[in-house]
Amino acid sequence: MTLDTLPLGQAARITTVDWSLLAPEEATRLRALGIDTGAEVEISHRGVFAGSDPIAIAIGRMTVALRRAHARAMTVEPIR
């Protein structure tokens, strides 16, 4: 399952990230925020406009907004 399809409120662990789908500067920024393999995340909100962008994810004590295309590059496994 990819992060963009994770149900609201479901906690998950990022198992893989296909960094080739992201621009190098985007990948660097996401890694700096702790969004990488092994991170525990949870979808806290989805946008209401076309395509449901952005997706807000909770990671640690932060909430980070991601584009759906970025979330689609991340494979997750539910943990609760």
mmCIF file of the N, C-alpha and C atoms, coordinates in Angstrom:
data_MODEL
# 
_entry.id   MODEL 
# 
loop_
_atom_site.group_PDB 
_atom_site.id 
_atom_site.type_symbol 
_atom_site.label_atom_id 
_atom_site.label_alt_id 
_atom_site.label_comp_id 
_atom_site.label_asym_id 
_atom_site.label_entity_id 
_atom_site.label_seq_id 
_atom_site.pdbx_PDB_ins_code 
_atom_site.Cartn_x 
_atom_site.Cartn_y 
_atom_site.Cartn_z 
_atom_site.occupancy 
_atom_site.B_iso_or_equiv 
_atom_site.pdbx_formal_charge 
_atom_site.auth_seq_id 
_atom_site.auth_comp_id 
_atom_site.auth_asym_id 
_atom_site.auth_atom_id 
_atom_site.pdbx_PDB_model_num 
ATOM 1   N N  . MET A 1 1  ? 0.861   -1.164 0.000  1.00 0.00 ? 1  MET A N  1 
ATOM 2   C CA . MET A 1 1  ? 0.000   0.000  0.000  1.00 0.00 ? 1  MET A CA 1 
ATOM 3   C C  . MET A 1 1  ? 0.909   1.230  0.000  1.00 0.00 ? 1  MET A C  1 
ATOM 4   N N  . THR A 1 2  ? 0.524   2.244  -0.752 1.00 0.00 ? 2  THR A N  1 
ATOM 5   C CA . THR A 1 2  ? 1.300   3.481  -0.769 1.00 0.00 ? 2  THR A CA 1 
ATOM 6   C C  . THR A 1 2  ? 0.687   4.478  0.208  1.00 0.00 ? 2  THR A C  1 
ATOM 7   N N  . LEU A 1 3  ? 1.497   5.446  0.622  1.00 0.00 ? 3  LEU A N  1 
ATOM 8   C CA . LEU A 1 3  ? 1.066   6.409  1.632  1.00 0.00 ? 3  LEU A CA 1 
ATOM 9   C C  . LEU A 1 3  ? -0.174  7.184  1.199  1.00 0.00 ? 3  LEU A C  1 
ATOM 10  N N  . ASP A 1 4  ? -0.314  7.464  -0.080 1.00 0.00 ? 4  ASP A N  1 
ATOM 11  C CA . ASP A 1 4  ? -1.479  8.233  -0.545 1.00 0.00 ? 4  ASP A CA 1 
ATOM 12  C C  . ASP A 1 4  ? -2.793  7.470  -0.409 1.00 0.00 ? 4  ASP A C  1 
ATOM 13  N N  . THR A 1 5  ? -2.728  6.128  -0.256 1.00 0.00 ? 5  THR A N  1 
ATOM 14  C CA . THR A 1 5  ? -3.953  5.325  -0.115 1.00 0.00 ? 5  THR A CA 1 
ATOM 15  C C  . THR A 1 5  ? -4.226  4.910  1.330  1.00 0.00 ? 5  THR A C  1 
ATOM 16  N N  . LEU A 1 6  ? -3.360  5.285  2.240  1.00 0.00 ? 6  LEU A N  1 
ATOM 17  C CA . LEU A 1 6  ? -3.539  4.954  3.655  1.00 0.00 ? 6  LEU A CA 1 
ATOM 18  C C  . LEU A 1 6  ? -4.791  5.654  4.190  1.00 0.00 ? 6  LEU A C  1 
ATOM 19  N N  . PRO A 1 7  ? -5.655  4.923  4.909  1.00 0.00 ? 7  PRO A N  1 
ATOM 20  C CA . PRO A 1 7  ? -6.857  5.557  5.459  1.00 0.00 ? 7  PRO A CA 1 
ATOM 21  C C  . PRO A 1 7  ? -6.522  6.620  6.511  1.00 0.00 ? 7  PRO A C  1 
ATOM 22  N N  . LEU A 1 8  ? -7.381  7.616  6.618  1.00 0.00 ? 8  LEU A N  1 
ATOM 23  C CA . LEU A 1 8  ? -7.228  8.661  7.639  1.00 0.00 ? 8  LEU A CA 1 
ATOM 24  C C  . LEU A 1 8  ? -7.127  8.031  9.026  1.00 0.00 ? 8  LEU A C  1 
ATOM 25  N N  . GLY A 1 9  ? -6.190  8.504  9.825  1.00 0.00 ? 9  GLY A N  1 
ATOM 26  C CA . GLY A 1 9  ? -6.055  8.042  11.192 1.00 0.00 ? 9  GLY A CA 1 
ATOM 27  C C  . GLY A 1 9  ? -5.336  6.718  11.370 1.00 0.00 ? 9  GLY A C  1 
ATOM 28  N N  . GLN A 1 10 ? -4.972  6.043  10.306 1.00 0.00 ? 10 GLN A N  1 
ATOM 29  C CA . GLN A 1 10 ? -4.275  4.747  10.382 1.00 0.00 ? 10 GLN A CA 1 
ATOM 30  C C  . GLN A 1 10 ? -2.776  4.994  10.507 1.00 0.00 ? 10 GLN A C  1 
ATOM 31  N N  . ALA A 1 11 ? -2.174  4.497  11.561 1.00 0.00 ? 11 ALA A N  1 
ATOM 32  C CA . ALA A 1 11 ? -0.726  4.621  11.726 1.00 0.00 ? 11 ALA A CA 1 
ATOM 33  C C  . ALA A 1 11 ? -0.034  3.597  10.831 1.00 0.00 ? 11 ALA A C  1 
ATOM 34  N N  . ALA A 1 12 ? 1.127   3.976  10.302 1.00 0.00 ? 12 ALA A N  1 
ATOM 35  C CA . ALA A 1 12 ? 1.871   3.084  9.418  1.00 0.00 ? 12 ALA A CA 1 
ATOM 36  C C  . ALA A 1 12 ? 3.357   3.392  9.504  1.00 0.00 ? 12 ALA A C  1 
ATOM 37  N N  . ARG A 1 13 ? 4.151   2.436  9.035  1.00 0.00 ? 13 ARG A N  1 
ATOM 38  C CA . ARG A 1 13 ? 5.598   2.607  8.969  1.00 0.00 ? 13 ARG A CA 1 
ATOM 39  C C  . ARG A 1 13 ? 5.984   2.631  7.494  1.00 0.00 ? 13 ARG A C  1 
ATOM 40  N N  . ILE A 1 14 ? 6.850   3.559  7.131  1.00 0.00 ? 14 ILE A N  1 
ATOM 41  C CA . ILE A 1 14 ? 7.336   3.625  5.750  1.00 0.00 ? 14 ILE A CA 1 
ATOM 42  C C  . ILE A 1 14 ? 8.323   2.484  5.551  1.00 0.00 ? 14 ILE A C  1 
ATOM 43  N N  . THR A 1 15 ? 8.036   1.612  4.583  1.00 0.00 ? 15 THR A N  1 
ATOM 44  C CA . THR A 1 15 ? 8.918   0.463  4.331  1.00 0.00 ? 15 THR A CA 1 
ATOM 45  C C  . THR A 1 15 ? 9.900   0.727  3.197  1.00 0.00 ? 15 THR A C  1 
ATOM 46  N N  . THR A 1 16 ? 9.472   1.446  2.173  1.00 0.00 ? 16 THR A N  1 
ATOM 47  C CA . THR A 1 16 ? 10.367  1.808  1.070  1.00 0.00 ? 16 THR A CA 1 
ATOM 48  C C  . THR A 1 16 ? 9.960   3.164  0.514  1.00 0.00 ? 16 THR A C  1 
ATOM 49  N N  . VAL A 1 17 ? 10.930  3.833  -0.075 1.00 0.00 ? 17 VAL A N  1 
ATOM 50  C CA . VAL A 1 17 ? 10.672  5.096  -0.772 1.00 0.00 ? 17 VAL A CA 1 
ATOM 51  C C  . VAL A 1 17 ? 11.351  5.012  -2.125 1.00 0.00 ? 17 VAL A C  1 
ATOM 52  N N  . ASP A 1 18 ? 10.615  5.266  -3.189 1.00 0.00 ? 18 ASP A N  1 
ATOM 53  C CA . ASP A 1 18 ? 11.188  5.284  -4.536 1.00 0.00 ? 18 ASP A CA 1 
ATOM 54  C C  . ASP A 1 18 ? 11.660  6.709  -4.824 1.00 0.00 ? 18 ASP A C  1 
ATOM 55  N N  . TRP A 1 19 ? 12.885  7.006  -4.387 1.00 0.00 ? 19 TRP A N  1 
ATOM 56  C CA . TRP A 1 19 ? 13.413  8.366  -4.516 1.00 0.00 ? 19 TRP A CA 1 
ATOM 57  C C  . TRP A 1 19 ? 13.543  8.791  -5.971 1.00 0.00 ? 19 TRP A C  1 
ATOM 58  N N  . SER A 1 20 ? 13.583  7.849  -6.910 1.00 0.00 ? 20 SER A N  1 
ATOM 59  C CA . SER A 1 20 ? 13.718  8.207  -8.327 1.00 0.00 ? 20 SER A CA 1 
ATOM 60  C C  . SER A 1 20 ? 12.469  8.924  -8.855 1.00 0.00 ? 20 SER A C  1 
ATOM 61  N N  . LEU A 1 21 ? 11.340  8.797  -8.158 1.00 0.00 ? 21 LEU A N  1 
ATOM 62  C CA . LEU A 1 21 ? 10.118  9.484  -8.579 1.00 0.00 ? 21 LEU A CA 1 
ATOM 63  C C  . LEU A 1 21 ? 10.088  10.949 -8.148 1.00 0.00 ? 21 LEU A C  1 
ATOM 64  N N  . LEU A 1 22 ? 11.046  11.356 -7.316 1.00 0.00 ? 22 LEU A N  1 
ATOM 65  C CA . LEU A 1 22 ? 11.075  12.719 -6.784 1.00 0.00 ? 22 LEU A CA 1 
ATOM 66  C C  . LEU A 1 22 ? 12.293  13.470 -7.305 1.00 0.00 ? 22 LEU A C  1 
ATOM 67  N N  . ALA A 1 23 ? 12.154  14.774 -7.412 1.00 0.00 ? 23 ALA A N  1 
ATOM 68  C CA . ALA A 1 23 ? 13.298  15.606 -7.772 1.00 0.00 ? 23 ALA A CA 1 
ATOM 69  C C  . ALA A 1 23 ? 14.311  15.551 -6.626 1.00 0.00 ? 23 ALA A C  1 
ATOM 70  N N  . PRO A 1 24 ? 15.602  15.647 -6.919 1.00 0.00 ? 24 PRO A N  1 
ATOM 71  C CA . PRO A 1 24 ? 16.624  15.542 -5.868 1.00 0.00 ? 24 PRO A CA 1 
ATOM 72  C C  . PRO A 1 24 ? 16.413  16.520 -4.703 1.00 0.00 ? 24 PRO A C  1 
ATOM 73  N N  . GLU A 1 25 ? 16.014  17.748 -4.993 1.00 0.00 ? 25 GLU A N  1 
ATOM 74  C CA . GLU A 1 25 ? 15.811  18.724 -3.912 1.00 0.00 ? 25 GLU A CA 1 
ATOM 75  C C  . GLU A 1 25 ? 14.590  18.372 -3.060 1.00 0.00 ? 25 GLU A C  1 
ATOM 76  N N  . GLU A 1 26 ? 13.569  17.767 -3.676 1.00 0.00 ? 26 GLU A N  1 
ATOM 77  C CA . GLU A 1 26 ? 12.394  17.315 -2.914 1.00 0.00 ? 26 GLU A CA 1 
ATOM 78  C C  . GLU A 1 26 ? 12.782  16.164 -1.994 1.00 0.00 ? 26 GLU A C  1 
ATOM 79  N N  . ALA A 1 27 ? 13.570  15.227 -2.502 1.00 0.00 ? 27 ALA A N  1 
ATOM 80  C CA . ALA A 1 27 ? 14.017  14.083 -1.702 1.00 0.00 ? 27 ALA A CA 1 
ATOM 81  C C  . ALA A 1 27 ? 14.853  14.552 -0.515 1.00 0.00 ? 27 ALA A C  1 
ATOM 82  N N  . THR A 1 28 ? 15.726  15.503 -0.741 1.00 0.00 ? 28 THR A N  1 
ATOM 83  C CA . THR A 1 28 ? 16.558  16.050 0.331  1.00 0.00 ? 28 THR A CA 1 
ATOM 84  C C  . THR A 1 28 ? 15.699  16.699 1.404  1.00 0.00 ? 28 THR A C  1 
ATOM 85  N N  . ARG A 1 29 ? 14.706  17.463 0.987  1.00 0.00 ? 29 ARG A N  1 
ATOM 86  C CA . ARG A 1 29 ? 13.821  18.148 1.945  1.00 0.00 ? 29 ARG A CA 1 
ATOM 87  C C  . ARG A 1 29 ? 13.029  17.139 2.770  1.00 0.00 ? 29 ARG A C  1 
ATOM 88  N N  . LEU A 1 30 ? 12.498  16.101 2.127  1.00 0.00 ? 30 LEU A N  1 
ATOM 89  C CA . LEU A 1 30 ? 11.720  15.093 2.848  1.00 0.00 ? 30 LEU A CA 1 
ATOM 90  C C  . LEU A 1 30 ? 12.590  14.334 3.845  1.00 0.00 ? 30 LEU A C  1 
ATOM 91  N N  . ARG A 1 31 ? 13.793  13.989 3.447  1.00 0.00 ? 31 ARG A N  1 
ATOM 92  C CA . ARG A 1 31 ? 14.711  13.304 4.373  1.00 0.00 ? 31 ARG A CA 1 
ATOM 93  C C  . ARG A 1 31 ? 15.053  14.205 5.560  1.00 0.00 ? 31 ARG A C  1 
ATOM 94  N N  . ALA A 1 32 ? 15.232  15.491 5.312  1.00 0.00 ? 32 ALA A N  1 
ATOM 95  C CA . ALA A 1 32 ? 15.535  16.431 6.403  1.00 0.00 ? 32 ALA A CA 1 
ATOM 96  C C  . ALA A 1 32 ? 14.391  16.511 7.407  1.00 0.00 ? 32 ALA A C  1 
ATOM 97  N N  . LEU A 1 33 ? 13.171  16.260 6.949  1.00 0.00 ? 33 LEU A N  1 
ATOM 98  C CA . LEU A 1 33 ? 12.007  16.265 7.835  1.00 0.00 ? 33 LEU A CA 1 
ATOM 99  C C  . LEU A 1 33 ? 11.795  14.916 8.529  1.00 0.00 ? 33 LEU A C  1 
ATOM 100 N N  . GLY A 1 34 ? 12.645  13.943 8.232  1.00 0.00 ? 34 GLY A N  1 
ATOM 101 C CA . GLY A 1 34 ? 12.532  12.635 8.856  1.00 0.00 ? 34 GLY A CA 1 
ATOM 102 C C  . GLY A 1 34 ? 11.641  11.660 8.113  1.00 0.00 ? 34 GLY A C  1 
ATOM 103 N N  . ILE A 1 35 ? 11.234  12.037 6.912  1.00 0.00 ? 35 ILE A N  1 
ATOM 104 C CA . ILE A 1 35 ? 10.374  11.170 6.106  1.00 0.00 ? 35 ILE A CA 1 
ATOM 105 C C  . ILE A 1 35 ? 11.268  10.262 5.278  1.00 0.00 ? 35 ILE A C  1 
ATOM 106 N N  . ASP A 1 36 ? 11.468  9.054  5.799  1.00 0.00 ? 36 ASP A N  1 
ATOM 107 C CA . ASP A 1 36 ? 12.371  8.088  5.175  1.00 0.00 ? 36 ASP A CA 1 
ATOM 108 C C  . ASP A 1 36 ? 11.978  6.689  5.640  1.00 0.00 ? 36 ASP A C  1 
ATOM 109 N N  . THR A 1 37 ? 12.615  5.685  5.138  1.00 0.00 ? 37 THR A N  1 
ATOM 110 C CA . THR A 1 37 ? 12.332  4.304  5.518  1.00 0.00 ? 37 THR A CA 1 
ATOM 111 C C  . THR A 1 37 ? 12.417  4.141  7.035  1.00 0.00 ? 37 THR A C  1 
ATOM 112 N N  . GLY A 1 38 ? 11.401  3.479  7.604  1.00 0.00 ? 38 GLY A N  1 
ATOM 113 C CA . GLY A 1 38 ? 11.354  3.230  9.040  1.00 0.00 ? 38 GLY A CA 1 
ATOM 114 C C  . GLY A 1 38 ? 10.561  4.257  9.835  1.00 0.00 ? 38 GLY A C  1 
ATOM 115 N N  . ALA A 1 39 ? 10.258  5.398  9.241  1.00 0.00 ? 39 ALA A N  1 
ATOM 116 C CA . ALA A 1 39 ? 9.507   6.438  9.955  1.00 0.00 ? 39 ALA A CA 1 
ATOM 117 C C  . ALA A 1 39 ? 8.056   6.014  10.149 1.00 0.00 ? 39 ALA A C  1 
ATOM 118 N N  . GLU A 1 40 ? 7.507   6.344  11.321 1.00 0.00 ? 40 GLU A N  1 
ATOM 119 C CA . GLU A 1 40 ? 6.098   6.076  11.596 1.00 0.00 ? 40 GLU A CA 1 
ATOM 120 C C  . GLU A 1 40 ? 5.302   7.328  11.277 1.00 0.00 ? 40 GLU A C  1 
ATOM 121 N N  . VAL A 1 41 ? 4.256   7.148  10.471 1.00 0.00 ? 41 VAL A N  1 
ATOM 122 C CA . VAL A 1 41 ? 3.448   8.279  10.005 1.00 0.00 ? 41 VAL A CA 1 
ATOM 123 C C  . VAL A 1 41 ? 1.966   7.956  10.155 1.00 0.00 ? 41 VAL A C  1 
ATOM 124 N N  . GLU A 1 42 ? 1.167   9.002  10.048 1.00 0.00 ? 42 GLU A N  1 
ATOM 125 C CA . GLU A 1 42 ? -0.286  8.838  10.089 1.00 0.00 ? 42 GLU A CA 1 
ATOM 126 C C  . GLU A 1 42 ? -0.901  9.958  9.261  1.00 0.00 ? 42 GLU A C  1 
ATOM 127 N N  . ILE A 1 43 ? -1.877  9.631  8.422  1.00 0.00 ? 43 ILE A N  1 
ATOM 128 C CA . ILE A 1 43 ? -2.582  10.654 7.647  1.00 0.00 ? 43 ILE A CA 1 
ATOM 129 C C  . ILE A 1 43 ? -3.528  11.373 8.595  1.00 0.00 ? 43 ILE A C  1 
ATOM 130 N N  . SER A 1 44 ? -3.362  12.683 8.718  1.00 0.00 ? 44 SER A N  1 
ATOM 131 C CA . SER A 1 44 ? -4.234  13.429 9.615  1.00 0.00 ? 44 SER A CA 1 
ATOM 132 C C  . SER A 1 44 ? -5.272  14.270 8.867  1.00 0.00 ? 44 SER A C  1 
ATOM 133 N N  . HIS A 1 45 ? -5.034  14.526 7.578  1.00 0.00 ? 45 HIS A N  1 
ATOM 134 C CA . HIS A 1 45 ? -5.988  15.331 6.803  1.00 0.00 ? 45 HIS A CA 1 
ATOM 135 C C  . HIS A 1 45 ? -5.707  15.167 5.313  1.00 0.00 ? 45 HIS A C  1 
ATOM 136 N N  . ARG A 1 46 ? -6.751  15.229 4.526  1.00 0.00 ? 46 ARG A N  1 
ATOM 137 C CA . ARG A 1 46 ? -6.622  15.241 3.060  1.00 0.00 ? 46 ARG A CA 1 
ATOM 138 C C  . ARG A 1 46 ? -7.251  16.523 2.541  1.00 0.00 ? 46 ARG A C  1 
ATOM 139 N N  . GLY A 1 47 ? -6.659  17.095 1.507  1.00 0.00 ? 47 GLY A N  1 
ATOM 140 C CA . GLY A 1 47 ? -7.214  18.287 0.892  1.00 0.00 ? 47 GLY A CA 1 
ATOM 141 C C  . GLY A 1 47 ? -8.587  18.008 0.299  1.00 0.00 ? 47 GLY A C  1 
ATOM 142 N N  . VAL A 1 48 ? -9.357  19.060 0.096  1.00 0.00 ? 48 VAL A N  1 
ATOM 143 C CA . VAL A 1 48 ? -10.718 18.894 -0.412 1.00 0.00 ? 48 VAL A CA 1 
ATOM 144 C C  . VAL A 1 48 ? -10.840 19.251 -1.892 1.00 0.00 ? 48 VAL A C  1 
ATOM 145 N N  . PHE A 1 49 ? -9.787  19.781 -2.480 1.00 0.00 ? 49 PHE A N  1 
ATOM 146 C CA . PHE A 1 49 ? -9.854  20.184 -3.879 1.00 0.00 ? 49 PHE A CA 1 
ATOM 147 C C  . PHE A 1 49 ? -9.507  19.018 -4.790 1.00 0.00 ? 49 PHE A C  1 
ATOM 148 N N  . ALA A 1 50 ? -9.583  19.237 -6.075 1.00 0.00 ? 50 ALA A N  1 
ATOM 149 C CA . ALA A 1 50 ? -9.325  18.189 -7.081 1.00 0.00 ? 50 ALA A CA 1 
ATOM 150 C C  . ALA A 1 50 ? -8.019  17.459 -6.794 1.00 0.00 ? 50 ALA A C  1 
ATOM 151 N N  . GLY A 1 51 ? -8.077  16.147 -6.772 1.00 0.00 ? 51 GLY A N  1 
ATOM 152 C CA . GLY A 1 51 ? -6.896  15.342 -6.510 1.00 0.00 ? 51 GLY A CA 1 
ATOM 153 C C  . GLY A 1 51 ? -6.592  15.161 -5.043 1.00 0.00 ? 51 GLY A C  1 
ATOM 154 N N  . SER A 1 52 ? -7.355  15.812 -4.172 1.00 0.00 ? 52 SER A N  1 
ATOM 155 C CA . SER A 1 52 ? -7.176  15.723 -2.717 1.00 0.00 ? 52 SER A CA 1 
ATOM 156 C C  . SER A 1 52 ? -5.795  16.146 -2.240 1.00 0.00 ? 52 SER A C  1 
ATOM 157 N N  . ASP A 1 53 ? -5.175  17.092 -2.917 1.00 0.00 ? 53 ASP A N  1 
ATOM 158 C CA . ASP A 1 53 ? -3.892  17.638 -2.462 1.00 0.00 ? 53 ASP A CA 1 
ATOM 159 C C  . ASP A 1 53 ? -4.146  18.824 -1.559 1.00 0.00 ? 53 ASP A C  1 
ATOM 160 N N  . PRO A 1 54 ? -3.325  19.085 -0.577 1.00 0.00 ? 54 PRO A N  1 
ATOM 161 C CA . PRO A 1 54 ? -2.240  18.253 -0.091 1.00 0.00 ? 54 PRO A CA 1 
ATOM 162 C C  . PRO A 1 54 ? -2.738  17.213 0.905  1.00 0.00 ? 54 PRO A C  1 
ATOM 163 N N  . ILE A 1 55 ? -1.839  16.318 1.282  1.00 0.00 ? 55 ILE A N  1 
ATOM 164 C CA . ILE A 1 55 ? -2.102  15.332 2.326  1.00 0.00 ? 55 ILE A CA 1 
ATOM 165 C C  . ILE A 1 55 ? -1.278  15.757 3.532  1.00 0.00 ? 55 ILE A C  1 
ATOM 166 N N  . ALA A 1 56 ? -1.912  15.886 4.687  1.00 0.00 ? 56 ALA A N  1 
ATOM 167 C CA . ALA A 1 56 ? -1.188  16.234 5.913  1.00 0.00 ? 56 ALA A CA 1 
ATOM 168 C C  . ALA A 1 56 ? -0.866  14.938 6.652  1.00 0.00 ? 56 ALA A C  1 
ATOM 169 N N  . ILE A 1 57 ? 0.414   14.756 6.949  1.00 0.00 ? 57 ILE A N  1 
ATOM 170 C CA . ILE A 1 57 ? 0.801   13.564 7.705  1.00 0.00 ? 57 ILE A CA 1 
ATOM 171 C C  . ILE A 1 57 ? 1.413   13.991 9.035  1.00 0.00 ? 57 ILE A C  1 
ATOM 172 N N  . ALA A 1 58 ? 1.118   13.197 10.057 1.00 0.00 ? 58 ALA A N  1 
ATOM 173 C CA . ALA A 1 58 ? 1.745   13.393 11.360 1.00 0.00 ? 58 ALA A CA 1 
ATOM 174 C C  . ALA A 1 58 ? 2.960   12.485 11.404 1.00 0.00 ? 58 ALA A C  1 
ATOM 175 N N  . ILE A 1 59 ? 4.102   13.064 11.748 1.00 0.00 ? 59 ILE A N  1 
ATOM 176 C CA . ILE A 1 59 ? 5.337   12.306 11.904 1.00 0.00 ? 59 ILE A CA 1 
ATOM 177 C C  . ILE A 1 59 ? 6.006   12.846 13.159 1.00 0.00 ? 59 ILE A C  1 
ATOM 178 N N  . GLY A 1 60 ? 6.076   11.991 14.161 1.00 0.00 ? 60 GLY A N  1 
ATOM 179 C CA . GLY A 1 60 ? 6.569   12.468 15.449 1.00 0.00 ? 60 GLY A CA 1 
ATOM 180 C C  . GLY A 1 60 ? 5.635   13.527 15.989 1.00 0.00 ? 60 GLY A C  1 
ATOM 181 N N  . ARG A 1 61 ? 6.178   14.668 16.368 1.00 0.00 ? 61 ARG A N  1 
ATOM 182 C CA . ARG A 1 61 ? 5.359   15.774 16.881 1.00 0.00 ? 61 ARG A CA 1 
ATOM 183 C C  . ARG A 1 61 ? 5.067   16.814 15.805 1.00 0.00 ? 61 ARG A C  1 
ATOM 184 N N  . MET A 1 62 ? 5.419   16.519 14.559 1.00 0.00 ? 62 MET A N  1 
ATOM 185 C CA . MET A 1 62 ? 5.204   17.454 13.452 1.00 0.00 ? 62 MET A CA 1 
ATOM 186 C C  . MET A 1 62 ? 4.014   17.035 12.603 1.00 0.00 ? 62 MET A C  1 
ATOM 187 N N  . THR A 1 63 ? 3.452   18.013 11.918 1.00 0.00 ? 63 THR A N  1 
ATOM 188 C CA . THR A 1 63 ? 2.500   17.754 10.843 1.00 0.00 ? 63 THR A CA 1 
ATOM 189 C C  . THR A 1 63 ? 3.110   18.349 9.586  1.00 0.00 ? 63 THR A C  1 
ATOM 190 N N  . VAL A 1 64 ? 3.200   17.525 8.547  1.00 0.00 ? 64 VAL A N  1 
ATOM 191 C CA . VAL A 1 64 ? 3.842   17.930 7.294  1.00 0.00 ? 64 VAL A CA 1 
ATOM 192 C C  . VAL A 1 64 ? 2.852   17.753 6.159  1.00 0.00 ? 64 VAL A C  1 
ATOM 193 N N  . ALA A 1 65 ? 2.774   18.736 5.269  1.00 0.00 ? 65 ALA A N  1 
ATOM 194 C CA . ALA A 1 65 ? 1.913   18.641 4.093  1.00 0.00 ? 65 ALA A CA 1 
ATOM 195 C C  . ALA A 1 65 ? 2.727   18.093 2.920  1.00 0.00 ? 65 ALA A C  1 
ATOM 196 N N  . LEU A 1 66 ? 2.171   17.071 2.278  1.00 0.00 ? 66 LEU A N  1 
ATOM 197 C CA . LEU A 1 66 ? 2.813   16.441 1.122  1.00 0.00 ? 66 LEU A CA 1 
ATOM 198 C C  . LEU A 1 66 ? 1.893   16.486 -0.082 1.00 0.00 ? 66 LEU A C  1 
ATOM 199 N N  . ARG A 1 67 ? 2.472   16.553 -1.249 1.00 0.00 ? 67 ARG A N  1 
ATOM 200 C CA . ARG A 1 67 ? 1.694   16.359 -2.461 1.00 0.00 ? 67 ARG A CA 1 
ATOM 201 C C  . ARG A 1 67 ? 1.376   14.874 -2.590 1.00 0.00 ? 67 ARG A C  1 
ATOM 202 N N  . ARG A 1 68 ? 0.271   14.573 -3.222 1.00 0.00 ? 68 ARG A N  1 
ATOM 203 C CA . ARG A 1 68 ? -0.130  13.179 -3.436 1.00 0.00 ? 68 ARG A CA 1 
ATOM 204 C C  . ARG A 1 68 ? 0.964   12.429 -4.214 1.00 0.00 ? 68 ARG A C  1 
ATOM 205 N N  . ALA A 1 69 ? 1.614   13.079 -5.171 1.00 0.00 ? 69 ALA A N  1 
ATOM 206 C CA . ALA A 1 69 ? 2.673   12.430 -5.953 1.00 0.00 ? 69 ALA A CA 1 
ATOM 207 C C  . ALA A 1 69 ? 3.842   12.013 -5.064 1.00 0.00 ? 69 ALA A C  1 
ATOM 208 N N  . HIS A 1 70 ? 4.154   12.803 -4.044 1.00 0.00 ? 70 HIS A N  1 
ATOM 209 C CA . HIS A 1 70 ? 5.225   12.447 -3.115 1.00 0.00 ? 70 HIS A CA 1 
ATOM 210 C C  . HIS A 1 70 ? 4.806   11.253 -2.265 1.00 0.00 ? 70 HIS A C  1 
ATOM 211 N N  . ALA A 1 71 ? 3.571   11.280 -1.776 1.00 0.00 ? 71 ALA A N  1 
ATOM 212 C CA . ALA A 1 71 ? 3.057   10.190 -0.940 1.00 0.00 ? 71 ALA A CA 1 
ATOM 213 C C  . ALA A 1 71 ? 2.970   8.886  -1.739 1.00 0.00 ? 71 ALA A C  1 
ATOM 214 N N  . ARG A 1 72 ? 2.700   8.981  -3.029 1.00 0.00 ? 72 ARG A N  1 
ATOM 215 C CA . ARG A 1 72 ? 2.596   7.796  -3.882 1.00 0.00 ? 72 ARG A CA 1 
ATOM 216 C C  . ARG A 1 72 ? 3.947   7.089  -4.029 1.00 0.00 ? 72 ARG A C  1 
ATOM 217 N N  . ALA A 1 73 ? 5.041   7.791  -3.812 1.00 0.00 ? 73 ALA A N  1 
ATOM 218 C CA . ALA A 1 73 ? 6.381   7.208  -3.926 1.00 0.00 ? 73 ALA A CA 1 
ATOM 219 C C  . ALA A 1 73 ? 6.776   6.405  -2.688 1.00 0.00 ? 73 ALA A C  1 
ATOM 220 N N  . MET A 1 74 ? 5.922   6.414  -1.641 1.00 0.00 ? 74 MET A N  1 
ATOM 221 C CA . MET A 1 74 ? 6.254   5.761  -0.370 1.00 0.00 ? 74 MET A CA 1 
ATOM 222 C C  . MET A 1 74 ? 5.361   4.563  -0.118 1.00 0.00 ? 74 MET A C  1 
ATOM 223 N N  . THR A 1 75 ? 5.962   3.413  0.108  1.00 0.00 ? 75 THR A N  1 
ATOM 224 C CA . THR A 1 75 ? 5.233   2.209  0.465  1.00 0.00 ? 75 THR A CA 1 
ATOM 225 C C  . THR A 1 75 ? 5.193   2.113  1.980  1.00 0.00 ? 75 THR A C  1 
ATOM 226 N N  . VAL A 1 76 ? 3.997   1.816  2.527  1.00 0.00 ? 76 VAL A N  1 
ATOM 227 C CA . VAL A 1 76 ? 3.831   1.740  3.984  1.00 0.00 ? 76 VAL A CA 1 
ATOM 228 C C  . VAL A 1 76 ? 3.179   0.433  4.392  1.00 0.00 ? 76 VAL A C  1 
ATOM 229 N N  . GLU A 1 77 ? 3.346   0.088  5.680  1.00 0.00 ? 77 GLU A N  1 
ATOM 230 C CA . GLU A 1 77 ? 2.635   -1.055 6.259  1.00 0.00 ? 77 GLU A CA 1 
ATOM 231 C C  . GLU A 1 77 ? 1.937   -0.571 7.532  1.00 0.00 ? 77 GLU A C  1 
ATOM 232 N N  . PRO A 1 78 ? 0.656   -0.875 7.685  1.00 0.00 ? 78 PRO A N  1 
ATOM 233 C CA . PRO A 1 78 ? -0.082  -0.469 8.887  1.00 0.00 ? 78 PRO A CA 1 
ATOM 234 C C  . PRO A 1 78 ? 0.563   -1.082 10.130 1.00 0.00 ? 78 PRO A C  1 
ATOM 235 N N  . ILE A 1 79 ? 0.555   -0.331 11.243 1.00 0.00 ? 79 ILE A N  1 
ATOM 236 C CA . ILE A 1 79 ? 1.156   -0.849 12.472 1.00 0.00 ? 79 ILE A CA 1 
ATOM 237 C C  . ILE A 1 79 ? 0.180   -0.963 13.630 1.00 0.00 ? 79 ILE A C  1 
ATOM 238 N N  . ARG A 1 80 ? -1.023  -0.471 13.511 1.00 0.00 ? 80 ARG A N  1 
ATOM 239 C CA . ARG A 1 80 ? -2.012  -0.618 14.595 1.00 0.00 ? 80 ARG A CA 1 
ATOM 240 C C  . ARG A 1 80 ? -3.321  -1.075 14.037 1.00 0.00 ? 80 ARG A C  1 
# 
